[in-house]
Amino acid sequence: MKVIKEKHSLLMRWTHWVNFPILTIMIWSGMLIYWASDTYSITLFGHTFVHFFPEWFYKFFNIPARLAEGMAFHFLFMWFFMLNGVLYVLYTLISGSWRELVPQKNSFKEAWLVLLHDLHIRKTAPPQNKYNAAQRIAYTAIIVMGLGSVITGLAIYKPVQFYWLAWLCGGYHFAHILHFALTIGYVLFFIIHIVQVVLAGWNNFRSVVSGFEVVEEPASTIKDNLNPSVKFNNHPF
């Protein structure tokens, strides 16, 4: 029998959906800034194997010569990004839901089994509660990445005022590299996350929108839930 169960709270869903457009704007405005100093590539022995963003890419997305606009959007929306992140972290700490998100000692081993199952190499999926091991690692990693983006971003934005952050990041130039690498990480996370949502199906997507999911439960379980006295059959009183 199908029953409706609550899965995600309102605040979790709010911060999740708000973060998507904010992070999209941050990445877009960051590209407008990066265009003015397009320096990163994979070069060995004087030969460039990979140049991250070719000229056609910039022209296709109308990126060139918009540095001031990119800085304005980036430095405005970074505050929304930070506030949304702080609100989410505080909620997980206060509500205790961090216990469902933080990886456990067997999470990395089980995450490998989840990957094999998703690739249809392994037939049975490892047991999970609200989130599986791979989700625990990914959702914790994205929080750490967000903190890293804030720290490296401030180190780049105000390297003199926040000299200690720049030092913590290994210097201004290395902070810039870390900030760029984290941005690439967000894009990869987006792609994998969307693919996983499609594979998980409509019920999973609906739960992130409405907060509820439809699950299949045995009729005996539903009957026991509707009749609390069943639970006390062996009670000494």
TIDO-713655 format. One line per 2 residues: their letters; for each residue x, z, y of N, C-alpha, C, O. Coordinates in pm, whole numbers, plus 32768, in hexadecimal, padded with zeros to 4 digits. Example, Ala and Ser with C-alpha at 12.3 -4.5 7.8 and 13.67 -1.06 7.14 Angstrom:
2
as	8527/830C/7DC7/84CE/830C/7E3E/8528/830C/7EB6/8590/834E/7EB4 | 8505/82C4/7F1F/8557/82CA/7F96/850A/8313/8003/853D/8324/8072
# end
This chain:
237
mk	8054/8000/7F89/8000/8000/8000/8059/8000/807D/80BE/8046/8082 | 8032/7FB3/80E0/807F/7FAA/815B/8053/8016/81BE/7FDC/802C/81D4
vi	80B8/8058/81F9/809C/80BF/825E/80F4/80A5/82D7/815C/8064/82CE | 80C8/80D9/8349/8112/80C9/83C6/8160/8149/83E1/8128/81B7/83DF
ke	81E2/813B/83FA/8237/81AF/8415/8284/819A/8496/82AC/812B/84B8 | 8296/8208/84DE/82E6/8200/8559/837A/81F5/8534/83AA/823C/84DC
kh	83C1/819C/8578/844E/8187/8559/84A9/819D/85D2/850F/81E1/85C6 | 8485/8165/8645/84DB/816E/86BC/848D/81AC/8730/841A/818A/8749
sl	84CE/8208/8775/848E/824B/87E7/8488/81ED/885F/84CC/8186/8862 | 8436/8212/88C1/8425/81C1/8939/84A8/81B5/8987/84CB/8148/89B4
lm	84F0/8223/8996/856C/8221/89E4/85D6/81CC/89A0/8621/8185/89E4 | 85DE/81D2/891E/863E/817F/88D6/861F/80EC/88EB/8679/809B/8903
rw	859E/80C9/88E1/8577/803E/88F4/858D/8011/8984/85B7/7FA0/899C | 8572/8069/89E3/8583/8049/8A71/8616/802B/8A8F/8635/7FC4/8ACB
th	866E/8083/8A66/86FD/806F/8A83/8733/7FF5/8A37/878D/7FB1/8A68 | 86FE/7FDA/89C3/8728/7F66/8975/8706/7EE4/89BD/875C/7E8E/89CE
wv	8689/7ED6/89E7/865D/7E59/8A25/8691/7E4B/8AB3/86AC/7DDB/8ADF | 86A0/7EB8/8AFC/86D8/7EB0/8B84/876A/7E87/8B7E/879B/7E3E/8BD5
nf	87B1/7EB6/8B19/8840/7E9A/8B0E/885C/7E06/8AF7/88C5/7DD4/8B20 | 8800/7DC0/8AB7/8818/7D33/8A99/8826/7CDD/8B17/888C/7C9A/8B25
pi	87C6/7CDE/8B74/87D9/7C8C/8BED/884A/7CBF/8C45/888E/7C6F/8C85 | 8860/7D43/8C49/88CD/7D79/8C9B/8953/7D47/8C68/89A6/7D18/8CB5
lt	8967/7D50/8BE6/89E7/7D25/8BAC/89F8/7C8E/8BB7/8A68/7C5D/8BC8 | 898A/7C44/8BAE/8991/7BB3/8BBF/89C0/7B90/8C4D/8A14/7B38/8C5E
im	8989/7BD4/8CB0/89B3/7BBD/8D3B/8A43/7BE7/8D50/8A8D/7BA5/8D9A | 8A6C/7C54/8D11/8AF6/7C82/8D1D/8B58/7C1A/8CE4/8BC0/7BFF/8D20
iw	8B36/7BE2/8C71/8B8C/7B7D/8C34/8B8F/7AFE/8C89/8BF9/7AC3/8C9F | 8B1A/7AD5/8CB9/8B11/7A5B/8D0C/8B61/7A6B/8D8D/8BAF/7A14/8DB1
sg	8B4D/7ADB/8DD2/8B96/7AF2/8E50/8C2A/7B05/8E35/8C7E/7AE0/8E88 | 8C4C/7B3F/8DC1/8CD8/7B4D/8D9E/8D1B/7AC6/8D8B/8D91/7AB6/8DAC
ml	8CD0/7A64/8D57/8D07/79DE/8D49/8D21/799E/8DD1/8D83/7956/8DE1 | 8CCB/79B8/8E32/8CE1/7984/8EBA/8D61/79BE/8EF6/8DA7/797B/8F41
iy	8D7E/7A3B/8ED4/8DF9/7A7B/8F04/8E72/7A46/8EB8/8EDB/7A2B/8EF3 | 8E63/7A38/8E35/8ED4/7A0E/8DE2/8F03/7981/8E06/8F7A/7963/8DFA
wa	8EA9/792C/8E32/8ECC/78A2/8E56/8F3D/789E/8EBC/8F92/7846/8EB9 | 8F3D/7901/8F19/8FA2/7902/8F83/902D/7926/8F4E/9091/790E/8F92
sd	9035/795F/8ED6/90B5/7983/8E9A/90B1/7968/8E05/90BB/79C3/8DB3 | 90A2/78E8/8DE3/9093/78BD/8D58/911E/78B8/8D19/9160/784F/8D1A
ty	914A/7928/8CE2/91D5/7932/8CB4/91E4/7945/8C1D/9251/7934/8BE8 | 9179/7968/8BD7/9188/798D/8B4B/917E/7915/8AEF/9125/78C0/8AFC
si	91DC/790F/8A92/91E0/78A5/8A2D/9239/78D6/89BB/9280/7939/89C9 | 9235/788F/894C/928D/78AD/88DC/92FD/7845/88DE/92EA/77D1/88BB
tl	9373/7872/8908/93E5/7819/891A/945C/784A/88C8/9482/78BF/88D1 | 9496/77F1/8879/950D/7812/882A/9577/77A7/8840/955C/772F/8833
fg	95F1/77D3/8861/9663/7779/8875/9643/770C/88DC/9669/7698/88CC | 95FD/7735/8944/95E0/76D8/89B1/956C/767A/8997/954D/7627/89EC
ht	952A/7687/8923/94B8/7630/8905/9438/7682/8904/942F/76E8/88BE | 93D5/7657/8950/9354/769C/8957/92F7/7669/88EA/92D0/75F4/88EA
fv	92D5/76C1/888D/927E/769D/881F/91EA/76AD/8844/9196/765B/881F | 91CC/7717/888C/9141/7733/88B1/913D/775A/8944/917F/77B8/896F
hf	90ED/770F/8991/90D0/7735/8A1B/903D/775F/8A1D/8FE5/770E/8A00 | 9023/77DC/8A3D/8F9F/7815/8A23/8F2C/77C6/8A62/8EC5/77B1/8A22
fp	8F3C/779B/8ADD/8ECE/7757/8B21/8EFF/76D6/8B61/8F3E/76DA/8BCB | 8EE4/7664/8B23/8F0D/75E3/8B5C/8EBC/75C0/8BD8/8E58/7601/8BF8
ew	8EE8/755B/8C1D/8EA9/7535/8C9C/8E18/750D/8C89/8DC4/752A/8CDF | 8DF9/74C9/8C1A/8D6F/749D/8C05/8D11/7514/8BF6/8C9C/750D/8C1C
fy	8D44/7582/8BBF/8CF3/75FB/8BAF/8CCC/7632/8C37/8C58/7655/8C4D | 8D2D/763B/8C94/8D13/766D/8D1A/8CAE/7615/8D64/8C54/7647/8DA7
kf	8CBE/7592/8D57/8C65/7536/8D9E/8BD8/7539/8D64/8B76/752F/8DAD | 8BD0/7546/8CDF/8B4D/7546/8C9F/8AF8/75BD/8CCE/8A80/75AF/8CE4
fn	8B39/7632/8CDE/8AF2/76AA/8D0A/8AFB/76C2/8DA0/8AD6/772D/8DD1 | 8B2D/765E/8DE9/8B35/7666/8E7B/8B7E/76E5/8EAA/8B4B/7730/8EFD
ip	8BF4/76FB/8E73/8C42/7774/8E8D/8CA6/7766/8EFF/8CBA/77C7/8F48 | 8CE7/76F2/8F13/8D54/76EA/8F76/8D2A/7710/9004/8CB9/76F7/902F
ar	8D8A/774D/904B/8D7E/776D/90DA/8D09/77CA/90FB/8CC6/77B9/9160 | 8CF2/782C/90A5/8C87/788E/90BE/8CBD/791C/90AE/8C77/7974/907D
la	8D39/7930/90D7/8D7C/79B1/90C5/8D34/7A22/910E/8D19/7A8B/90D4 | 8D14/7A0D/918E/8CD3/7A75/91DE/8C4B/7A9B/91A3/8C27/7B11/919D
eg	8C01/7A37/9177/8B7E/7A51/913A/8B8E/7AA1/90BA/8B42/7AFE/90A0 | 8BF1/7A7C/906A/8C0A/7AC4/8FED/8C2F/7B55/9004/8C00/7BAD/8FBD
ma	8C84/7B6E/9066/8CAD/7BF7/9085/8C36/7C4A/90B5/8C28/7CBF/9091 | 8BE0/7C0D/9107/8B6C/7C55/913C/8B0F/7C80/90CB/8AE3/7CF3/90C7
fh	8AF0/7C25/9070/8A98/7C45/9000/8ADA/7CA8/8FA0/8A9A/7D05/8F70 | 8B5A/7C93/8F85/8BA1/7CE7/8F25/8BA7/7D78/8F54/8B8D/7DD4/8F06
fl	8BC9/7D8D/8FD2/8BD9/7E15/9005/8B54/7E5A/9020/8B4D/7ED4/902B | 8AE9/7E0A/902C/8A63/7E46/903A/8A2C/7E71/8FB2/8A00/7EE2/8FA2
fm	8A30/7E16/8F52/89F1/7E32/8ED2/8A44/7E8E/8E79/8A13/7EBF/8E13 | 8AC2/7EA6/8E9F/8B10/7F05/8E50/8AD4/7F91/8E59/8AE0/7FE1/8DFC
wf	8A92/7FB0/8ECC/8A53/8033/8EDB/89DB/803F/8E7E/89C8/80A9/8E41 | 898B/7FD6/8E71/891A/7FD8/8E15/894B/7FE1/8D85/890E/8027/8D32
fm	89B8/7F9C/8D67/89F3/7FA0/8CE1/8A20/802E/8CBF/8A06/805F/8C51 | 8A62/8070/8D1E/8A93/80F8/8D08/8A20/815A/8CFB/8A21/81AE/8CA0
ln	89BD/8151/8D53/894C/81AF/8D51/88FA/819F/8CD1/88D0/8202/8C95 | 88E5/8124/8CA7/8899/810C/8C2C/88E5/8143/8BB3/88A8/817C/8B58
gv	8969/8132/8BB3/89BA/8165/8B45/89BB/81FD/8B40/89B0/8238/8AD5 | 89C7/823C/8BB5/89C7/82CF/8BBC/8940/8306/8B8D/893A/8369/8B45
ly	88D4/82C4/8BB8/884E/82F0/8B90/883D/82E7/8AF8/8805/8342/8ABB | 886D/827C/8ABC/8862/826B/8A2B/88B4/82D3/89E0/8883/830F/8980
vl	892F/82EA/8A0C/8986/834B/89C8/894C/83D7/89D3/894B/8422/8972 | 891C/83FA/8A4A/88DF/847E/8A5D/8865/8490/8A03/8850/84FB/89C9
yt	8816/8426/89F7/879F/842F/89A1/87C6/8447/890F/878A/849B/88CC | 8829/83FD/88DF/8852/840D/8853/888B/8499/8839/8878/84D0/87CD
li	88D0/84D1/889C/8908/8557/888C/889B/85C2/888E/889A/861C/883A | 8840/85B7/88EF/87D7/861D/88FF/8771/8616/888D/8747/867D/8859
sg	874B/859E/8867/86E6/858E/87FD/871E/85A4/8771/86D3/85BB/8712 | 87A3/859E/8765/87E0/85AD/86E2/87E6/852D/8692/8813/852E/861F
sw	87B9/84BD/86CE/87BA/843E/8685/8847/8407/8670/8859/83A6/8627 | 88AB/8445/86B0/8936/841A/869A/895C/8429/8607/89B3/83E1/85D6
re	891B/8487/85C0/8938/849B/8532/8917/841F/84E0/8953/8407/8477 | 88B5/83D1/850F/888F/8358/84C8/88E6/82E2/84EB/88E2/827B/84A7
lv	8938/82EF/8557/8987/8280/8589/8A1C/828A/856A/8A5E/8225/8554 | 8A51/8304/8568/8AE0/8317/8555/8B06/82F7/84C4/8AC3/8326/8468
pq	8B71/82AA/84AE/8B9B/828A/8424/8BBE/8308/83D6/8BF2/8369/840D | 8BA3/8304/8355/8BC5/8371/82FB/8C43/834F/82AE/8C7B/82E3/82BF
kn	8C70/83AA/8259/8CF1/8396/8215/8CF0/831D/81B8/8D59/82E1/81A0 | 8C7B/82F9/8184/8C74/8286/8129/8C40/8207/816D/8C27/81A3/812A
sf	8C30/820D/81F2/8BF0/819D/8239/8C3F/811C/822F/8C05/80B0/821F | 8CC5/8124/823A/8D15/80AA/8237/8D11/8068/81AE/8D11/7FEE/81A3
ke	8D0F/80BB/8144/8D03/8084/80BC/8C7A/8045/80A9/8C6F/7FD7/8072 | 8C12/8089/80D5/8B8B/8056/80C4/8B71/7FDC/811D/8B23/7F84/80F9
aw	8BB4/7FD7/8192/8BA2/7F64/81EC/8BD3/7EE4/81A8/8B98/7E79/81BB | 8C3D/7EEF/8158/8C6D/7E7C/810D/8C05/7E4D/80A8/8BF4/7DD5/8093
lv	8BC0/7EAC/8069/8B57/7E8A/8009/8AE0/7E49/8050/8AA0/7DEF/801A | 8AC3/7E78/80CA/8A58/7E3B/8119/8A7A/7DAA/813A/8A25/7D52/8130
ll	8AF8/7D92/815F/8B25/7D0A/817E/8B17/7CB0/8104/8AE8/7C3F/810F | 8B41/7CE1/8090/8B37/7C92/8016/8AA5/7C73/7FF4/8A85/7C07/7FC2
hd	8A4D/7CD3/8010/89BD/7CBE/7FF8/8986/7C55/8058/8939/7BFE/8030 | 89AD/7C5D/80D9/897D/7BFD/813D/89AD/7B70/811F/896B/7B0E/8140
lh	8A23/7B66/80DF/8A59/7AE3/80BB/8A26/7AB3/8033/8A50/7A4A/8000 | 89CA/7B02/7FF8/898C/7AE2/7F76/89F3/7ADE/7F05/89E1/7A97/7EA2
ir	8A5F/7B2A/7F16/8AC3/7B37/7EAC/8A9F/7BAD/7E51/8AB5/7BA9/7DD8 | 8A67/7C15/7E8E/8A3B/7C8B/7E44/89A3/7C92/7E4A/8967/7C84/7EB4
kt	8965/7CA8/7DD7/88D2/7CA2/7DD0/888F/7D1A/7E10/882E/7D0A/7E5B | 88C1/7D91/7DF4/887F/7E0B/7E26/88C5/7E3F/7EA3/893F/7E40/7EAC
ap	8873/7E6A/7F02/88AA/7EA3/7F7D/88C4/7F37/7F6A/887A/7F79/7F22 | 892B/7F6E/7FAA/8944/7FFD/7F9F/88D2/804B/7FE0/8891/8017/803A
pq	88B9/80C7/7FB5/884B/8115/7FEE/8863/8130/8082/88D4/813E/80AF | 87F6/8138/80CE/8801/8154/815D/878B/81A7/8189/8723/81AC/8148
nk	879E/81E9/81F9/8731/8231/8238/86F7/81DA/82A8/86C6/816C/828E | 86FD/820A/8322/86CB/81B9/8391/8727/8143/83AB/86F9/80D4/83C4
yn	87AB/815C/83A4/880E/80F2/83B7/886C/80EF/8340/888C/8158/8307 | 8897/8078/831A/88F9/8071/82AF/8985/8088/82E6/8998/809A/835E
aa	89E8/8088/828C/8A71/80AA/82B3/8AA9/8046/8318/8AEE/806E/8377 | 8A8D/7FC6/8306/8AC0/7F60/8362/8A83/7F72/83ED/8AC8/7F61/8452
qr	8A02/7F95/83F3/89C1/7FAC/8474/89FA/8027/84B9/8A0C/8026/8533 | 8A15/808F/846E/8A51/8108/84A8/8AD7/80E7/84EB/8AF2/8113/855B
ia	8B29/809B/84A5/8BAC/8077/84DC/8B9C/801E/8557/8BDD/8034/85BD | 8B44/7FBA/854E/8B32/7F5C/85BD/8AF8/7FA0/8639/8B27/7F88/86A8
yt	8A92/7FF5/8626/8A51/8034/8699/8AA9/809F/86D9/8AA1/80B5/8752 | 8AFD/80DF/8689/8B5D/813E/86C2/8BCC/80F3/870A/8BF9/811D/8775
ai	8BF7/8084/86D0/8C62/8034/870D/8C37/7FFD/8794/8C88/7FF6/87F0 | 8BB8/7FD4/87A2/8B8A/7F9A/881F/8B87/8002/888E/8B9B/7FE2/8903
iv	8B6E/8081/8869/8B72/80ED/88CC/8C02/8104/88FA/8C1B/8115/8971 | 8C5F/8105/889A/8CED/8115/88BB/8D1C/80A0/8910/8D6A/80B2/896E
mg	8CEE/8027/88F0/8D11/7FB1/893F/8CDC/7FBC/89CD/8D21/7F97/8A2C | 8C63/7FF0/89DC/8C2A/8002/8A62/8C7E/8061/8AB5/8C97/8048/8B2B
lg	8CA8/80D0/8A77/8CFF/812F/8ABD/8D84/80ED/8AE2/8DBA/8102/8B4F | 8DB8/809D/8A85/8E35/8056/8AA1/8E28/7FF3/8B13/8E84/7FE4/8B62
sv	8DB5/7FB0/8B1C/8D9F/7F51/8B88/8D9A/7F97/8C10/8DCE/7F64/8C73 | 8D5B/800C/8C13/8D53/8058/8C90/8DDE/8086/8CBB/8E03/8078/8D30
it	8E2B/80BC/8C5D/8EB1/80EF/8C7E/8F0D/807E/8CAB/8F4E/8088/8D13 | 8F12/8012/8C5D/8F6A/7FA2/8C83/8F38/7F5D/8D01/8F88/7F2E/8D52
gl	8EB4/7F56/8D11/8E7C/7F18/8D8A/8EA1/7F63/8E08/8EC6/7F26/8E6C | 8E99/7FE8/8E03/8EBF/8039/8E78/8F55/802F/8E91/8F81/8030/8F04
ai	8FA4/8026/8E26/9035/801A/8E35/905A/7F97/8E79/90BB/7F91/8EC5 | 900C/7F2E/8E5F/9025/7EAC/8E9E/8FEF/7EA9/8F2D/902D/7E73/8F88
yk	8F79/7EE4/8F3E/8F33/7EE2/8FBF/8F7E/7F32/9029/8F8F/7F03/909A | 8FAA/7FAA/9005/8FF1/8002/9063/9071/8036/9020/9077/80AC/8FFC
pv	90D6/7FE2/9010/914E/800D/8FC8/91A0/8077/9012/91ED/80C0/8FD4 | 918F/8080/9096/91D7/80E5/90E4/918C/816A/90E0/91C6/81D2/90C1
qf	910A/8165/9101/90BA/81DF/9100/90AF/821B/9074/90B2/8295/9064 | 90A2/81C3/900F/9097/81F1/8F85/9118/81D2/8F39/9115/819C/8ECA
yw	9187/81F4/8F75/9209/81D7/8F39/9219/8217/8EB0/925C/81E1/8E58 | 91DB/828C/8E9E/91E6/82D2/8E1F/9199/828A/8DB0/91BE/8291/8D3B
la	912D/8242/8DD7/90E6/81F1/8D75/9139/8176/8D4F/913F/814E/8CDB | 9179/813B/8DB6/91D0/80C9/8D9B/9242/80F1/8D3E/9268/80A7/8CE4
wl	9279/8167/8D57/92E4/819A/8D00/92B1/81B1/8C72/92F4/8191/8C11 | 9238/81E8/8C68/91FB/8203/8BE7/91E5/8182/8B98/91EB/8181/8B1D
cg	91CB/8115/8BE0/91B2/8094/8BA0/9233/8045/8B86/922E/7FD4/8B56 | 92A5/8081/8BA7/9323/803B/8B91/934E/7FE4/8C05/93A1/7F8A/8BF4
gy	9316/7FFE/8C7B/9338/7FAF/8CF1/92CA/7F50/8D18/926D/7F36/8CCA | 92D4/7F1B/8D91/926A/7EC3/8DC7/9257/7E46/8D72/91E5/7E23/8D51
hf	92C3/7E03/8D4D/92B9/7D85/8D04/9280/7D9A/8C78/9230/7D4A/8C49 | 92AA/7E05/8C36/9276/7E1E/8BB0/91E3/7E48/8BB6/9195/7E28/8B5D
ah	91BC/7E90/8C20/9130/7EB4/8C34/90DC/7E36/8C44/906B/7E2F/8C14 | 9113/7DD2/8C89/90CE/7D52/8C9B/90BB/7D0C/8C15/9051/7CD4/8BFB
il	9123/7D0F/8BC0/911A/7CD1/8B3B/90B1/7D18/8AE6/9062/7CD8/8AA1 | 90B1/7D9E/8AEA/904F/7DEB/8A9D/8FC1/7DCE/8ACC/8F65/7DC2/8A7B
hf	8FAF/7DC2/8B4F/8F2B/7DA6/8B88/8EFA/7D1D/8B58/8E85/7D0C/8B36 | 8F53/7CBD/8B57/8F32/7C36/8B29/8F11/7C37/8A93/8EB0/7BF9/8A69
al	8F61/7C7E/8A44/8F4B/7C86/89B3/8EC6/7CC8/8994/8E80/7C9E/8937 | 8EA1/7D2F/89DF/8E22/7D72/89CA/8DAD/7D14/89E8/8D46/7D19/89A4
ti	8DBC/7CBF/8A4C/8D54/7C5E/8A6E/8D40/7BFC/89FB/8CCF/7BDB/89D8 | 8DAE/7BCC/89C1/8DA4/7B75/894C/8D5F/7BBF/88D9/8D10/7B85/888F
gy	8D7D/7C40/88CD/8D3E/7C92/8866/8CA7/7C9B/8878/8C5D/7C99/8816 | 8C78/7CA6/88F5/8BE8/7CAA/890F/8BA4/7C29/88E3/8B39/7C2B/88A7
vl	8BE4/7BB9/8902/8BAA/7B37/88DE/8B9F/7B2C/8846/8B38/7AFF/8812 | 8C08/7B54/87FE/8C04/7B50/876C/8B99/7BAF/8736/8B53/7B8E/86D6
ff	8B8D/7C24/8774/8B27/7C85/874A/8A9C/7C4A/875E/8A45/7C59/8708 | 8A86/7C07/87D0/8A06/7BC7/87EB/89E2/7B65/877C/8973/7B68/8746
ii	8A40/7B0E/875A/8A27/7AA6/86F7/8A06/7AE4/866F/89A3/7ABE/8630 | 8A58/7B44/8644/8A42/7B85/85C2/89BF/7BD2/85C3/8974/7BD0/8561
hi	89A4/7C16/8631/892A/7C66/863C/88AD/7C0F/8632/884D/7C33/85EC | 88AD/7B9E/8676/883A/7B45/8673/8827/7B0A/85E8/87B6/7B00/85B7
vq	8895/7AE4/85A7/888D/7AAF/851E/8853/7B19/84C0/87FF/7AF9/846C | 8880/7B95/84CE/884E/7C01/8479/87B9/7C1B/8492/876F/7C38/8434
vv	878E/7C10/850F/8700/7C23/852F/86AC/7BB9/84EC/8642/7BD5/84B5 | 86DC/7B3C/84F1/8694/7ACE/84B1/868C/7AE4/841A/8623/7ACF/83DD
la	86FC/7B0E/83DD/86FF/7B25/834D/86A6/7B9B/8325/866A/7B9A/82BA | 86A0/7C01/837B/8651/7C79/835B/85BC/7C5E/835E/856F/7CA0/8318
gw	8593/7BFC/83AD/8505/7BD7/83AD/84B5/7C11/841F/84E7/7C5E/8472 | 8436/7BE9/8422/83DD/7C09/8490/83C0/7C9F/849A/83B5/7CD4/8508
nn	83B5/7CE3/842A/8393/7D71/842A/83FC/7DC3/8473/83DB/7E20/84BD | 847A/7DA1/845E/84E6/7DE9/84A0/84E6/7DCF/8536/84FA/7E2B/8585
fr	84CF/7D52/855D/84C9/7D30/85EB/8453/7D75/862F/845F/7DA6/869F | 83E2/7D77/85EB/836A/7DB6/8621/8380/7E4B/863B/834A/7E82/869B
sv	83CE/7E8C/85E6/83E5/7F1C/85F6/8437/7F3A/8674/8427/7FA4/86B0 | 848E/7EDE/869C/84DD/7EF3/8714/848B/7ED7/8792/84AC/7F06/87FE
vs	841E/7E8B/8783/83C5/7E6F/87F4/835A/7EDA/8800/8346/7F12/886C | 8315/7EF7/8792/82A4/7F55/8796/82CB/7FE4/8773/8286/8042/879A
gf	833A/7FF4/8729/8363/8079/86FD/8331/809C/8673/8355/8105/863D | 82DD/8045/8637/82A3/805F/85B4/82C5/7FEF/8554/82DB/7F7C/857D
ev	82CA/8010/84D4/82E0/7FAD/846D/827B/7FBE/83FD/8245/802B/83E9 | 8261/7F53/83B5/8205/7F55/8345/8257/7F5F/82C5/82AB/7F09/82AA
ve	823F/7FC7/8276/828B/7FDD/81FB/822C/7FE6/8185/81B6/8009/8194 | 8260/7FC8/8111/8213/7FCE/8095/822D/8053/8051/82A0/8074/8034
ep	81C5/80A1/8039/81D2/8122/7FF6/8173/8129/7F7F/8105/80F2/7F84 | 819E/816E/7F15/8144/8180/7EA2/80C7/81CD/7ECA/80CC/8223/7F22
as	8059/81AF/7E8B/7FDA/81F2/7EAB/7FE3/8288/7E94/7FA3/82D5/7EDB | 8032/82B3/7E30/803F/8342/7E12/8082/838C/7E85/805D/83FD/7EA4
ti	80E4/834C/7EC5/8129/838B/7F36/80CB/839D/7FAB/80CC/8405/7FED | 8079/8337/7FC5/801A/833F/8033/7FB3/83AC/8019/7F8C/83F5/8074
kd	7F86/83B7/7F9B/7F22/841C/7F78/7F5B/84A9/7F8C/7F15/8502/7FBA | 7FDB/84BB/7F68/801A/853E/7F79/8026/8563/800D/8016/85D7/8032
nl	8044/84FF/8060/8050/8518/80F0/7FCB/853C/812E/7FC4/858A/818D | 7F60/8502/80F8/7EDB/851F/812E/7EA5/85A3/80FB/7E47/85DA/8135
np	7EDE/85D8/808E/7EAF/8655/8053/7F22/86B9/804F/7F66/86C6/7FE9 | 7F3A/8702/80BE/7FAB/875E/80C6/7FA9/87CB/805D/8012/8802/803C
sv	7F34/87EA/8027/7F2C/8857/7FC5/7F7A/8836/7F47/7FA2/8890/7EFD | 7F8F/87B6/7F2E/7FD9/878E/7EB7/8066/87C7/7EBA/809F/87E8/7E53
kf	809D/87D2/7F33/8126/8801/7F43/8135/8894/7F20/81A4/88C4/7F0A | 80C7/88DC/7F19/80CE/896D/7F07/809B/8998/7E7E/807A/8A0D/7E69
nn	8094/893B/7E20/8061/895D/7D9B/80B3/89C6/7D56/807D/8A19/7D0D | 8137/89C6/7D6C/8190/8A24/7D29/81BC/8A94/7D87/821B/8ADD/7D69
hp	8178/8AA3/7DF7/819E/8B0B/7E57/8173/8B94/7E20/8104/8BA1/7DEE | 81CB/8BFA/7E28/81A9/8C7D/7DF0/8131/8CBE/7E2F/80F4/8D17/7DF2
f	810C/8C95/7EA6/8095/8CCF/7EE6/8019/8C7C/7EC9/7FAC/8C9E/7EF6
# end
